[in-house]
């Protein structure tokens, strides 16, 4: 599954377009490294997401079968670190 699609399917971003932009601008990294939005993701990958108000590092536990509800999205990843940004 592509990184941009995964972010959308797990409700980590609102749309695939925003996911694509976030990955392209470096706000989303894979294992701390900038990648392309089309990068294939596997279970066990570590994803770093920088939102305007917080930073999130998570480990992908399982690839979702498709779009999942926000309520069930957390079943597919484990939060390693979450930090609020000052501001």
C-alpha positions as CSV (number, residue, x, y, z in Angstrom):
1,X,0.0,0.0,0.0
2,X,1.3,3.5,-0.9
3,X,2.2,5.8,2.0
4,X,-0.2,8.5,1.0
5,X,-3.1,6.1,0.7
6,X,-2.2,4.5,4.1
7,X,-2.3,7.9,5.8
8,X,-5.8,8.6,4.3
9,X,-7.1,5.1,5.1
10,X,-6.1,5.4,8.8
11,X,-7.6,8.8,9.1
12,X,-4.2,10.4,9.9
13,X,-4.9,13.1,7.3
14,X,-8.2,14.3,5.9
15,X,-7.6,13.5,2.2
16,X,-5.2,11.7,-0.1
17,X,-4.2,15.1,-1.6
18,X,-3.2,16.4,1.8
19,X,-1.3,13.2,2.5
20,X,0.5,13.5,-0.8
21,X,1.4,17.2,0.0
22,X,2.5,16.3,3.6
23,X,4.8,13.5,2.3
24,X,6.2,15.6,-0.5
25,X,7.0,18.5,1.8
26,X,8.8,16.3,4.4
27,X,6.1,16.6,7.0
28,X,5.8,12.8,6.9
29,X,8.9,10.6,6.9
30,X,9.4,6.9,6.9
31,X,12.0,5.8,9.5
32,X,13.1,9.4,9.8
33,X,13.9,9.7,6.1
34,X,12.0,11.7,3.5
35,X,10.3,9.4,0.9
36,X,7.9,9.8,-2.0
37,X,4.1,9.6,-1.5
38,X,4.1,6.4,-3.7
39,X,6.5,4.6,-1.3
40,X,5.2,1.1,-0.5
41,X,4.6,0.6,3.2
42,X,5.0,-2.7,5.1
43,X,4.0,-3.8,8.6
44,X,6.7,-2.8,11.1
45,X,7.5,0.5,9.3
46,X,8.0,3.6,11.5
47,X,6.2,6.7,10.3
48,X,7.0,10.2,11.6
49,X,4.2,12.8,11.1
50,X,4.7,16.5,11.9
51,X,1.4,18.3,12.3
52,X,1.3,22.0,13.0
53,X,0.5,21.4,16.7
54,X,2.0,18.0,17.4
55,X,4.5,15.4,16.3
56,X,3.6,11.7,16.1
57,X,5.8,8.7,15.7
58,X,4.0,5.4,15.1
59,X,4.7,1.8,14.1
60,X,2.5,0.2,11.6
61,X,1.2,-3.1,13.0
62,X,-1.0,-4.2,10.2
63,X,-2.0,-2.9,6.7
64,X,-5.7,-1.9,6.7
65,X,-7.9,-3.6,4.1
66,X,-9.1,-0.2,3.0
67,X,-10.6,2.9,4.5
68,X,-11.3,2.3,8.3
69,X,-13.2,4.4,10.8
70,X,-11.3,6.8,13.0
71,X,-12.4,4.7,15.9
72,X,-10.8,1.5,14.6
73,X,-7.8,3.1,13.0
74,X,-5.7,2.8,16.2
75,X,-5.9,-1.0,15.9
76,X,-3.6,-0.8,12.9
77,X,-0.7,1.2,14.5
78,X,1.1,1.7,17.8
79,X,2.0,5.2,18.9
80,X,5.7,5.3,19.9
81,X,5.9,9.0,20.7
82,X,3.5,11.9,20.7
83,X,4.7,15.4,21.5
84,X,2.7,18.7,21.5
85,X,4.4,21.6,19.8
86,X,4.8,24.8,21.7
87,X,2.7,27.6,20.4
